[in-house]
Amino acid sequence: MVQIIKRGGKRQKFMPEKIKTSIKKAAVKARISPAKTRELVNDVGNSVIDLIKKRKLVKTVDIRRSILGRLNRRMKSVASAWKKI
């Protein structure tokens, strides 16, 4: 089971849907089409989730860095919106 280490040191069970939900919210905020949003959520979300599932402990900072890096390469407007949600 993957554990997430929050900023304050608290540990939490990894919930993959949180990643996909946050990307979807950012895409909606950036006014991306529904089809492009689904594609982005699947591509970026699944790649980050697959990366995390290979580890036992992951810091939220590392998850954030991974999501933002992938979003910046794919769609800067969504990356910018993701930072604000």
Contacts in CASP RR format, 6 or more apart in sequence:
PFRMAT RR
TARGET T0000
AUTHOR 0000-0000-0000
METHOD contacts of the structure
MODEL  1
MVQIIKRGGKRQKFMPEKIKTSIKKAAVKARISPAKTRELVNDVGNSVID
LIKKRKLVKTVDIRRSILGRLNRRMKSVASAWKKI
1 13 0 8 1.000
1 14 0 8 1.000
1 56 0 8 1.000
2 13 0 8 1.000
2 14 0 8 1.000
2 52 0 8 1.000
2 53 0 8 1.000
2 55 0 8 1.000
2 56 0 8 1.000
2 57 0 8 1.000
2 58 0 8 1.000
3 11 0 8 1.000
3 12 0 8 1.000
3 13 0 8 1.000
3 14 0 8 1.000
3 56 0 8 1.000
3 57 0 8 1.000
3 58 0 8 1.000
4 11 0 8 1.000
4 12 0 8 1.000
4 13 0 8 1.000
4 14 0 8 1.000
4 58 0 8 1.000
4 59 0 8 1.000
4 60 0 8 1.000
4 63 0 8 1.000
5 11 0 8 1.000
5 57 0 8 1.000
5 58 0 8 1.000
5 59 0 8 1.000
5 60 0 8 1.000
6 12 0 8 1.000
6 60 0 8 1.000
7 60 0 8 1.000
7 61 0 8 1.000
14 52 0 8 1.000
14 53 0 8 1.000
14 58 0 8 1.000
16 49 0 8 1.000
16 52 0 8 1.000
19 45 0 8 1.000
19 48 0 8 1.000
19 49 0 8 1.000
19 63 0 8 1.000
19 67 0 8 1.000
20 41 0 8 1.000
20 45 0 8 1.000
20 49 0 8 1.000
22 67 0 8 1.000
22 82 0 8 1.000
22 85 0 8 1.000
23 40 0 8 1.000
23 41 0 8 1.000
23 44 0 8 1.000
23 45 0 8 1.000
23 67 0 8 1.000
23 71 0 8 1.000
23 78 0 8 1.000
23 82 0 8 1.000
24 37 0 8 1.000
24 41 0 8 1.000
25 85 0 8 1.000
26 71 0 8 1.000
26 78 0 8 1.000
26 79 0 8 1.000
26 81 0 8 1.000
26 82 0 8 1.000
26 85 0 8 1.000
27 36 0 8 1.000
27 37 0 8 1.000
27 40 0 8 1.000
27 41 0 8 1.000
27 75 0 8 1.000
27 78 0 8 1.000
27 81 0 8 1.000
28 37 0 8 1.000
29 81 0 8 1.000
29 84 0 8 1.000
29 85 0 8 1.000
30 75 0 8 1.000
30 77 0 8 1.000
30 78 0 8 1.000
30 80 0 8 1.000
30 81 0 8 1.000
32 40 0 8 1.000
32 75 0 8 1.000
32 77 0 8 1.000
32 78 0 8 1.000
36 75 0 8 1.000
40 71 0 8 1.000
40 74 0 8 1.000
40 75 0 8 1.000
40 78 0 8 1.000
43 70 0 8 1.000
43 74 0 8 1.000
44 67 0 8 1.000
44 70 0 8 1.000
44 71 0 8 1.000
44 74 0 8 1.000
45 67 0 8 1.000
45 70 0 8 1.000
47 70 0 8 1.000
48 63 0 8 1.000
48 66 0 8 1.000
48 67 0 8 1.000
48 70 0 8 1.000
51 66 0 8 1.000
52 58 0 8 1.000
52 63 0 8 1.000
52 66 0 8 1.000
67 82 0 8 1.000
68 79 0 8 1.000
68 82 0 8 1.000
68 83 0 8 1.000
69 79 0 8 1.000
71 78 0 8 1.000
71 79 0 8 1.000
71 82 0 8 1.000
72 79 0 8 1.000
END
